[in-house]
Amino acid sequence: MDSTRHILIIGNGIAGVTLARHIRKRDEQVRITLVSGESKYFFSRTALMYVFMGHMKFEHTQPYENFFWEKNRINLKEGWVESVDFDRKQLSLKSGESLSYNQLVIATGSKPNKFGWPGQELQGVQGLYSKQDLELMEANTTYVKRAVIVGGGLIGIEMAEMLAYKNIPVTFLVREKGFWRNVLPQEESELISEHVKEHHIDLRLETELSEILDDGNGRVRAIKTNQGEEIPCEFVGLTAGVKPNVDFLKNSKLEVNRGVMVNSRFETNIPDVYAIGDCAEFQEKPAADRKNIEQVWYTGRMHGETLALTLTGQITEYQPGVWFNSAKFLDVEYQTYGIVPADWNEDDFKNFYWQHPQKKVAFRMLMDTGGKLIGVNNFGFRLSHEFFDRAIKEGWSGQKVIAQLSKANFDPEFFAPFYIEIQKEFLKQIGGDFKPAKRTLIQKLLGASV
């Protein structure tokens, strides 16, 4: 391989770091440089909340020892990129330094949305995405008596948990009729909405931010809702989604819409320039059930793995596979596989839903009209990713999935065997020719009960 070739990657998140690692696995000679102003070393972004709550130190969020990068000859450059000269193949840092490249990969991730609310630039108003956001939040919440969070997504629920852990009362504004109702079906949305309220979080559904009020010294003192209510607060978390972090690339030769426009090989309109991760926008959807911008941890990893093949001589199209996502709503775990829309036409799907009458545990399975598995939502217990990935790829029937659900149980043996009650309920709602599983002896001895 060519040791003079230099691949320059802007961004050291999961997409950029995965790319660098996999290039090095396949090519021992090529020069690789990762540029990031956020942090020198790669860290787990989802762990930031635990740093805030004091469960770990920031260095504990770094999966690799510091010597890993030098050992694998991946150069790290700490600095913010100001502009890129695509003709000269050179980028300029805000420090005044310049870096040249042969191939450039843009992996700059996302940044919190701001929608032009009056007062959104006041002190005490912020989003939560970067290491700098975490540091700002630690400073902004030192003497806070009440906080308001705007936007009912996954970052919003994380921020609510962070604040509540420090005994800061939280009012949570969500414009939908239920929490994350634009993603979750009604029953799941209601389950999570009730769970949030049970944690003493003031959840306001169908309520939007109208204005953030100044205390006269440039700091937030209250917010106004679209219903005219004024809510006193000293901190406002803006968590109404994120957008690609590409402002420094606009008004350049690079084709940029919401994100950097790419084809299925992550190529842009400029030769030797690529984009991956949250900041990439596909010209065409990578699959029928996918969006043009994929802002999920595991898709960023897949982007990096795929582009590494192309940049080391094996030109490869992106094949996204079965959709998967996971998260936590406070202490309720959530997994989704395949297609489960927020709403659907009952004539187009067979729907099975089971919810525990006392616990925050639920399972939904959608099938097509012929009974083939389309998608699954799971709350409150863990299921095997491998099992459902295979079931959807191979087109299993819903009955086959439920009959073998014990094999999908990811929780240890002594956890409540929820799959037994799910099987019983499936036979009631849908029918089938299998028998529900029975509790094992150890489950009976331990008194494991759903």
C-alpha positions in Angstrom: 0.0 0.0 0.0 1.0 3.6 -0.5 2.6 5.1 2.6 2.5 8.6 1.1 -1.3 8.6 0.9 -3.0 10.6 3.7 -6.6 10.0 4.8 -7.8 12.9 6.9 -11.0 12.3 9.0 -12.8 15.3 10.6 -14.6 14.1 13.7 -13.6 11.4 16.2 -17.1 10.1 17.1 -18.1 6.5 16.5 -18.2 6.8 12.7 -14.8 8.5 12.3 -13.0 6.3 14.8 -14.5 3.0 13.4 -13.4 4.1 10.0 -9.8 4.8 11.2 -9.6 1.5 13.0 -10.8 -0.6 10.1 -8.6 1.2 7.6 -5.6 0.4 9.8 -6.7 -3.2 10.1 -6.6 -3.5 6.3 -3.7 -1.2 5.4 -0.6 -1.0 7.6 1.0 1.9 5.5 -1.5 4.6 4.8 -1.3 7.7 7.0 -4.4 8.4 9.0 -5.2 11.6 10.9 -8.3 12.2 13.1 -9.1 15.8 13.7 -11.4 16.9 16.5 -11.8 20.1 18.6 -14.3 18.4 21.0 -11.8 16.1 22.6 -8.4 14.5 21.8 -9.5 11.0 22.5 -12.6 9.1 21.4 -15.3 8.7 24.2 -18.7 7.1 24.6 -21.2 9.9 24.0 -24.0 8.0 25.7 -22.0 7.9 28.9 -21.9 11.7 29.4 -25.0 11.6 31.6 -23.2 9.2 34.1 -20.3 11.7 34.3 -22.8 14.4 35.2 -24.4 12.2 37.9 -21.0 11.3 39.4 -21.2 7.6 38.5 -17.9 7.8 36.5 -15.2 10.2 35.5 -14.8 11.4 32.0 -11.7 9.3 31.4 -13.8 6.2 32.2 -15.9 7.0 29.0 -12.9 6.3 26.8 -12.9 2.7 25.4 -9.3 2.8 24.4 -6.1 3.5 26.4 -4.3 6.6 25.3 -1.4 4.5 23.9 -3.8 2.7 21.5 -3.6 5.5 19.0 0.1 5.7 18.7 0.5 2.0 18.7 -1.9 1.8 15.7 -0.3 4.8 14.1 -3.5 6.8 14.0 -2.5 10.5 14.4 -4.7 12.6 16.6 -5.0 16.4 16.0 -7.0 18.4 18.5 -8.5 21.5 16.9 -11.6 23.0 15.3 -11.9 23.1 11.5 -12.7 26.5 10.1 -12.8 25.8 6.4 -11.8 23.4 3.7 -10.0 24.3 0.4 -11.2 21.4 -1.8 -9.1 22.5 -4.8 -5.9 22.5 -2.9 -7.0 19.5 -0.7 -6.2 21.4 2.5 -8.2 22.4 5.6 -7.6 25.3 7.9 -8.0 25.1 11.7 -9.1 28.0 13.8 -5.7 28.0 15.4 -4.3 29.1 12.0 -2.7 25.7 11.2 -3.3 24.0 7.9 -3.5 20.3 7.1 -3.2 18.6 3.7 -4.9 15.4 2.6 -5.2 13.0 -0.3 -8.7 11.8 0.8 -11.0 13.6 3.2 -13.8 12.1 5.3 -16.3 14.3 7.0 -17.7 12.7 10.2 -18.6 15.8 12.2 -21.8 14.4 13.8 -24.7 16.5 15.0 -25.5 19.5 17.1 -28.7 20.5 19.0 -31.5 22.1 17.1 -32.5 25.7 17.8 -35.6 27.1 16.2 -35.2 30.8 16.7 -37.0 31.0 20.1 -36.7 34.5 21.6 -34.1 34.2 24.4 -32.5 31.0 23.2 -29.0 32.6 23.5 -29.4 33.5 27.1 -27.0 32.1 29.7 -28.5 28.9 31.2 -30.0 27.8 27.9 -28.3 25.0 26.1 -28.5 21.6 24.4 -26.7 18.4 25.3 -24.5 16.6 22.7 -20.8 17.4 23.1 -18.3 17.2 25.8 -18.4 21.0 25.9 -22.2 20.8 26.4 -21.6 18.6 29.4 -19.1 21.0 30.9 -21.5 23.9 30.3 -24.4 22.0 31.9 -22.3 21.3 35.0 -21.6 25.1 35.3 -25.2 26.2 34.4 -26.9 23.9 37.0 -24.8 24.7 40.1 -27.4 26.9 41.8 -30.6 26.0 39.9 -33.9 25.8 41.7 -36.0 24.6 38.7 -35.2 23.5 35.2 -37.3 23.3 32.0 -36.6 20.8 29.2 -38.0 21.5 25.7 -38.5 18.5 23.4 -39.5 14.9 24.2 -36.8 12.8 22.6 -34.1 10.5 23.9 -31.7 13.3 24.8 -34.5 15.1 26.7 -35.3 12.1 28.9 -31.5 11.7 29.6 -31.3 15.3 30.6 -34.4 15.0 32.8 -32.9 12.0 34.6 -29.6 13.9 35.1 -31.3 16.9 36.7 -33.7 14.8 38.8 -30.8 12.8 40.1 -29.4 16.1 41.5 -32.8 16.9 43.0 -33.5 19.7 40.6 -37.2 19.9 39.9 -37.9 19.5 36.1 -40.8 20.6 33.9 -40.8 18.7 30.6 -42.5 20.3 27.6 -43.6 17.9 24.9 -45.6 19.1 22.0 -47.1 15.7 21.1 -50.1 14.1 22.8 -47.8 11.5 24.3 -44.1 11.1 25.1 -42.2 10.4 21.8 -45.6 9.9 20.2 -44.1 10.6 16.8 -42.1 7.4 17.1 -43.9 5.2 19.6 -47.4 3.7 19.2 -50.0 5.1 21.6 -49.8 2.3 24.2 -46.0 2.5 24.5 -46.1 6.2 24.5 -48.6 6.2 27.4 -46.5 3.6 29.3 -43.5 5.9 29.2 -45.5 9.0 29.9 -46.8 7.5 33.1 -43.3 6.3 34.0 -41.9 9.8 33.6 -44.6 11.3 35.8 -44.0 8.6 38.5 -40.5 9.9 38.8 -41.8 13.3 39.9 -41.1 14.9 36.6 -43.6 17.6 35.6 -44.5 16.3 32.1 -46.6 18.8 30.1 -48.0 17.2 27.0 -49.2 19.2 24.0 -47.2 22.1 25.3 -44.6 24.1 23.3 -42.0 26.8 24.2 -43.0 30.3 23.1 -40.3 32.5 24.7 -37.4 32.4 27.1 -37.4 35.4 29.5 -34.3 37.4 30.5 -33.6 38.3 34.2 -32.1 41.6 33.0 -28.5 40.3 33.3 -28.5 38.0 30.3 -29.6 34.9 32.1 -32.8 33.0 31.9 -35.4 33.6 34.6 -38.5 31.9 33.2 -40.1 30.5 30.0 -43.5 31.2 28.4 -45.5 28.4 26.8 -47.7 28.6 23.8 -50.6 28.5 26.3 -49.4 31.7 27.9 -48.2 30.2 31.1 -45.0 31.5 32.6 -42.8 29.0 34.4 -39.9 30.3 36.5 -36.6 28.5 35.9 -32.9 29.1 35.9 -32.0 26.5 33.3 -33.5 25.5 30.0 -32.5 22.4 28.1 -33.1 22.5 24.4 -33.6 18.8 23.3 -35.9 19.2 20.3 -33.7 16.9 18.2 -30.4 17.4 16.5 -29.2 18.4 13.0 -26.0 17.7 11.0 -23.0 19.7 12.1 -22.1 21.1 8.7 -22.3 24.9 9.0 -18.6 25.4 8.2 -19.1 23.6 4.9 -22.0 25.7 3.6 -21.3 28.1 0.8 -18.5 25.9 -0.5 -18.2 23.7 -3.5 -19.4 20.7 -1.5 -23.1 19.8 -2.0 -24.8 20.3 1.3 -28.5 20.1 2.1 -29.4 19.3 5.7 -26.3 17.2 5.7 -23.4 16.5 3.3 -25.0 14.8 0.3 -23.6 11.3 -0.4 -24.4 8.3 -2.6 -24.5 4.7 -1.4 -20.6 4.6 -1.3 -20.5 7.8 0.9 -19.0 9.7 -2.0 -19.8 13.4 -2.3 -19.9 15.6 -5.4 -16.2 16.2 -5.0 -13.7 13.5 -5.8 -11.8 12.0 -2.8 -14.2 13.6 -0.4 -16.6 11.4 1.6 -19.1 11.8 4.5 -20.3 9.3 7.1 -22.3 9.3 10.3 -24.9 11.8 11.6 -23.7 14.5 9.2 -24.2 12.4 6.0 -27.4 12.8 4.0 -28.1 10.0 1.4 -29.3 11.2 -2.0 -31.6 8.2 -2.0 -32.8 6.3 1.1 -30.5 3.4 1.8 -33.6 1.2 2.3 -37.3 1.6 2.1 -37.7 1.8 5.9 -34.7 4.1 6.5 -34.3 7.9 6.5 -31.9 9.9 4.3 -30.1 11.0 7.5 -29.3 8.2 10.0 -28.5 9.6 13.5 -28.0 6.4 15.5 -24.8 5.0 17.1 -24.8 1.6 15.4 -25.4 3.1 11.9 -22.5 5.4 12.4 -20.4 2.3 13.2 -21.7 0.6 10.0 -20.9 3.7 7.9 -17.3 3.6 9.2 -16.9 -0.2 8.6 -18.3 0.1 5.0 -16.3 3.1 3.9 -13.1 1.5 5.3 -13.5 -1.3 2.7 -13.8 1.2 -0.2 -10.8 3.3 1.0 -8.7 0.2 1.1 -9.5 -1.0 -2.4 -12.7 -3.0 -2.0 -15.4 -0.7 -3.3 -18.6 -1.5 -1.2 -22.1 -0.2 -1.3 -23.8 0.5 2.1 -26.2 -2.2 3.0 -28.0 -1.1 6.2 -29.7 -4.4 7.1 -32.5 -4.7 9.6 -33.3 -1.5 11.6 -32.4 -1.6 15.2 -32.3 0.9 18.1 -32.1 0.7 21.8 -32.4 3.3 24.6 -33.4 3.7 28.3 -36.4 5.8 29.5 -35.1 6.3 33.1 -34.9 2.7 34.3 -37.0 1.1 31.5 -35.0 -0.4 28.7 -36.3 -0.1 25.1 -35.4 -2.1 22.0 -36.9 -2.0 18.5 -36.3 -4.2 15.5 -37.6 -3.8 12.0 -40.6 -1.6 11.2 -42.9 -0.5 14.0 -44.4 2.9 13.0 -46.2 5.2 15.4 -49.5 4.7 13.6 -50.6 2.3 10.9 -53.6 1.2 8.9 -55.1 -1.9 10.6 -55.9 -3.4 7.2 -52.1 -3.5 6.4 -50.8 -5.3 9.5 -51.6 -7.9 12.1 -50.9 -6.4 15.5 -50.0 -8.2 18.7 -49.5 -6.3 21.9 -48.9 -7.5 25.5 -48.4 -5.3 28.5 -47.7 -6.3 32.1 -50.7 -5.2 34.3 -48.4 -4.0 37.2 -44.9 -3.4 35.8 -43.5 -1.2 33.1 -43.0 -4.1 30.7 -44.5 -4.5 27.2 -44.0 -6.3 24.0 -45.4 -5.5 20.5 -45.1 -7.4 17.3 -46.3 -6.3 13.9 -46.8 -8.8 11.1 -47.9 -8.4 7.5 -51.3 -9.7 6.5 -49.8 -13.1 5.8 -48.5 -13.3 9.3 -44.8 -12.6 8.6 -42.8 -10.7 11.1 -42.3 -7.0 10.3 -41.1 -5.4 13.5 -40.9 -5.6 17.3 -41.0 -3.1 20.2 -39.8 -4.3 23.6 -39.9 -2.5 27.0 -38.7 -3.4 30.4 -36.6 -6.6 29.6 -33.9 -7.5 27.2 -34.2 -9.6 24.1 -31.5 -11.0 21.8 -30.5 -8.7 18.9 -29.2 -11.8 16.9 -32.5 -13.6 17.3 -34.7 -10.8 15.8 -32.2 -9.8 13.2 -32.3 -13.4 11.9 -36.1 -13.7 12.2 -36.7 -10.6 10.2 -34.1 -11.4 7.5 -35.4 -14.9 7.1 -39.0 -13.9 7.1 -40.2 -15.9 10.0 -43.9 -16.0 10.8 -45.1 -14.3 14.0 -46.2 -17.7 15.3 -42.6 -19.1 14.9 -41.1 -16.1 16.6 -43.5 -16.4 19.6 -43.1 -20.2 19.8 -39.3 -19.7 20.1 -39.4 -16.6 22.2 -37.5 -18.3 25.1 -34.5 -18.5 22.8 -34.6 -14.7 22.4 -34.6 -14.1 26.2 -31.4 -12.2 26.9 -32.0 -11.8 30.6 -30.5 -14.4 33.0 -32.4 -17.4 34.1 -33.5 -16.0 37.5 -35.3 -13.0 35.9 -39.0 -13.1 35.5 -39.8 -15.2 32.4 -42.1 -12.7 30.7 -42.0 -14.7 27.4 -44.3 -17.3 29.0 -47.1 -14.8 29.5 -46.4 -13.3 26.1 -46.9 -16.7 24.5 -50.2 -17.3 26.4 -51.5 -13.9 25.3 -50.5 -14.5 21.7 -52.6 -17.7 21.6 -55.5 -15.7 22.9 -55.2 -12.8 20.5 -53.8 -14.5 17.4 -53.9 -18.2 17.9 -51.4 -20.9 17.0 -50.4 -24.6 17.2 -47.6 -24.3 19.9 -47.8 -24.7 23.6 -46.6 -21.9 26.0 -43.3 -22.7 27.8 -43.4 -23.6 31.5 -41.3 -22.1 34.3 -38.1 -24.0 35.0 -37.4 -25.4 38.4 -35.0 -22.6 39.3 -37.6 -20.0 38.4 -40.1 -21.7 40.6 -37.6 -22.0 43.5 -36.6 -18.3 43.2 -40.3 -17.3 43.0 -39.7 -15.5 39.6 -43.0 -14.1 38.7 -44.3 -11.9 35.9 
